[in-house]
Amino acid sequence: QPIYPLTKGVTGTMLQDAVRKVFESGEDFPETLPEDLIRDYHLKSRRESLKEIHFPKSRKTLEKARERLVFEEFYRFILGVRRMKAHLEAEPNSFEIREKEEVRELIASLPYKLTGAQERVLSEITKDMTGPHVMNRLVQGDVGSGKTVVAFLAMYLCALNGYQSVLMAPTEVLANQHMKTFTSLSKTYGLPLSVELLTGSMTAGEKRRVYEKVSAHECDMVIGTHALIQEKVHYEDLALVITDEQHRFGVEQRKALASKGRAPHVLVMSATPIPRTLGMIIYGDMDISVMDELPSNRLPIKNALVDIDYRGKAYSFIRKQAEQGHQAYVICPMVEESEASEGENVVEYTKALRQVFPEYIRVEYLHGKMKNDQKEAIMEAFSANLIQVLVSTTVIEVGIDVPNATVMLIENAERFGLAQLHQLRGRIGRGKAQSYCIMVDTTMSEDSQKRLEVLKNS
């Protein structure tokens, strides 16, 4: 029995009769797929499939009809994406970018050697930017595979050629961190770069100062959040747009940023593991680069999946790590207790932990509703190891880099998505010491166990 979306005054029977009349009238249903595809994939004809979907003879014939219609939908979608990509590939590169010796010199003077994957991806980006067409590339690399350095080198190449570039991050915490990384690289290696930060929480006066510098081309690199795509920002000559953790940006936002100059090169960075076929569909309009190596000094993270009875052991483990000079994150799903939520609450949890740990282990909390300067102060104190245990919501999910943090305890792990847990876990294991991720499953139901085992074993 087909179920139709109805409106007042129209019944299912009326619709069924109307549809039946269409088929009886001998209406023509022209075929939309090439004959060889229908033959090779054993598909039903369009007319047959439409009739079968409305008046199925059996479950089996219904499935064959649906298969044909689904196939056609995907086929058209992928065709559309391919046409979009062909159009983008045909867009000429209007920037005169040449390879520069200074980029090689900087790479040679870094205190570590770039991985083979970093070298490969950088050369793909350089080839795109110096080639005849506009770059549109997705760099997919696991957390900690060194995407930020590659982004910096691409932006440095732009600056050496006299062009501006922007890096857009999903959160202010992450934008601030990129800003610190970039300015410290510039200072350490004496690079002739001017880097500016632009975020929503800056005062009107601070923003105005940045707008003026940007439009007068007094700065080479701009790092920020969505504030980068506001109408008030005018770039003097924008050649490269990089978005970090792309899945948080809509296509429209990417377009808005790309339209800030003549068609700039676009580079998108993501740590979310995207299976290749899915990647080809979602990002079908982009070329895909994969960073599949971690820096040589990294040890794999040890994972544990536990129930609430293990909490005491987890706390004494965190205490030991803190006494050895390391730090820990504790992640909770909620900010404040609400009637409907049984999730561990950040503020209350912090109070409870302060009772558990001795005074010399400082416990603080961080959540999205805090004012930006508070968040900044907490993150800086944590980076400097003035705070040993940071209780936080998922605001730290993306990109926070504190190499000294070796433990992550995730409360109510069953309430998070796998990609989110993977991102959270990526906040540890960023230094030379062994790191540990402890996931507390409060339900211990068969379903949640099964799901979390996937992460535990990967």
JOVEN-V466757 format. One record per helix or strand of 2 or more residues. SS is the DSSP state (A for helix, B for strand). FROM is the first residue (numbers start at 1). TO is the last residue. If there is no record, write none. Layout:
BEGIN
SS:FROM:TO
SS:FROM:TO
END
This chain:
BEGIN
A:12:24
A:35:40
A:46:54
A:59:89
A:101:109
A:116:130
B:136:141
A:147:160
B:164:168
A:172:188
B:195:198
A:204:215
B:221:224
A:226:229
B:238:244
A:246:248
A:251:258
B:265:270
A:276:282
B:287:291
B:302:306
A:308:323
B:327:331
A:346:356
B:363:366
A:372:383
B:389:392
A:394:396
B:405:410
A:413:415
A:418:425
B:436:440
A:446:456
END
